[in-house]
Amino acid sequence: MFQPELQVYKDKIEEGLDTYLPSPSAPPALLHEAMRYSVCGGGKRLRGLLTLLACTVAGGEWRNALPAACAIEMIHAYSLIHDDLPCMDDDDLRRGKPTNHRVYGEAMALLAGDALLTQGIKIMINSIPAGLECEYHQALAELVTASSSQGMIGGQVLDLAAEGKSINLNELKAIHRWKTGALIRAAIRMGGMIGRGESRVMQALTTYGEALGLAFQITDDLLDIEADPAVLGKKTGRDLEKKKATYPGLVGVEEAHRLAKAEINRACQALVPLAERGAILVALAQTVLDRNH
Amino acid sequence: MFQPELQVYKDKIEEGLDTYLPSPSAPPALLHEAMRYSVCGGGKRLRGLLTLLACTVAGGEWRNALPAACAIEMIHAYSLIHDDLPCMDDDDLRRGKPTNHRVYGEAMALLAGDALLTQGIKIMINSIPAGLECEYHQALAELVTASSSQGMIGGQVLDLAAEGKSINLNELKAIHRWKTGALIRAAIRMGGMIGRGESRVMQALTTYGEALGLAFQITDDLLDIEADPAVLGKKTGRDLEKKKATYPGLVGVEEAHRLAKAEINRACQALVPLAERGAILVALAQTVLDRNH
């Protein structure tokens, strides 16, 4: 019942991205093409959806959160481009297509990533809906902190440092709280802020976001073992190859499935005080558990 | 007479950078060390100085512009780290020290660059002096646009695309207007905005910044031919090696010197309406002409 509604929001994000990315014909055209290559036509848009939906759940108009949803998708895309570079994870496939540097070369991919981070910030400053200046300022602070050396980038560093090392479950959680958790948490909190959610709503959204982020990472680890590479759109078995610490690696596949389910339950539980208003976020959480890519 | 005064402002920027960078003991410590390695203890601080001085010339307190001055120095440092990477200019020396990736490896250098861009933005949002929210918002818009795919990053792309090709003087000017000009222009305009400069002052500062940016790039090209590598802190002759288009390459060394001087004159001329208030910027312009590194 919710899937078509989620698809409608996803389509809005695709349209928004096309609007907020630099025109492919504006110079330097090849850079803008490279930026669009990694942002458009693919991706689950989980982060953008969280921003739009949280805004509506908080009582705001989804349209007001569209610039923020597009900004976070651009920042997510930049992090993927840089992660895939040969000096990082050295991946050839992403979302079923050759990675950015395989198409445009390393230098252009590096710069396309830099430009997407910059463009995401630019949207948060230049495309603020009327009357929401304060909310966007607050949301931008949230977004930048989540993307910083003590957020997503810091998580990358910890993740690389842990390759080949033996770490425990708490250490693994700490890595993922930064590496993927911070941006997912920011996605939902930005939406809540732009929707002027009261503190009770912000609290519910934050707990939901934190649990969802953890569940998302656990399923990510599981997909690397269990998924069909054709559906996943990238090679599987890479974590083992690179000796990455993962949930299934630490606790086993079965227990990892149980943990993911428990986190999704915790996420949905946090929405109980919001009653019917939270239903669409419950539906979104279910798609994380059921994801096959 | 002005040199000691310029040094005082430069010292303020060094102190500010130490304050506004993440603590080297905060995790991930190695990332924060890598960020500091490329930002601290070196550099002319031209962009930061322009921001501080423009603020005072516009009638503001230098202290109010310090966060912006530090932000632009971090963004400049990020661009240098990424430029030096093997997939870009592949340089081993910068500011007399091994480049970031030579010390910390490519992955860490990439992430340190990403984190410095993010940190620069973060300061512009989280460290705004009281009562200057609007001015900082405007300054951040200026900074982000200057750093974007249609600013500094775009200039990098055009510069790489021009390697080995024959281009004319107007095309070269267009590359540099983006590659180095945009950030220098933003540096001075941010200071003017934070100092609440009236439009007559902003106009003078903007013309000054544009001319200074061009002169800076011409002297940069000349230093690559004429400088002592030990003083310059990096290898010389790299432009020729990489078949980069340069001013001396296009118009000859003598004419390039004349052009640099003419741009510095144009920069100083723009300050005439500001009378004595502009004197410190005239002094700064002179240091660009006299630079040996």
Interface residues (C-beta under 8 A of the other chain):
Chain A: P22 A26 P27 P28 L30 L31 H32 M35 H82 L85 C87 M88 G105 E106 A107 M108 L110 L111 G113 D114 A115 L117 T118 Q119 I121 K122 I125 N126 E133 H137 L140 A141 V144 T145 S147 S148 S149 Q150 I153 G154 Q156 V157 L158 L160 A161
Chain B: P22 A26 P27 P28 L30 L31 H32 M35 H82 L85 C87 M88 G105 E106 A107 M108 L110 L111 G113 D114 A115 L117 T118 Q119 I121 K122 I125 N126 E133 H137 L140 A141 V144 T145 S147 S148 S149 Q150 I153 G154 Q156 V157 L158 L160 A161
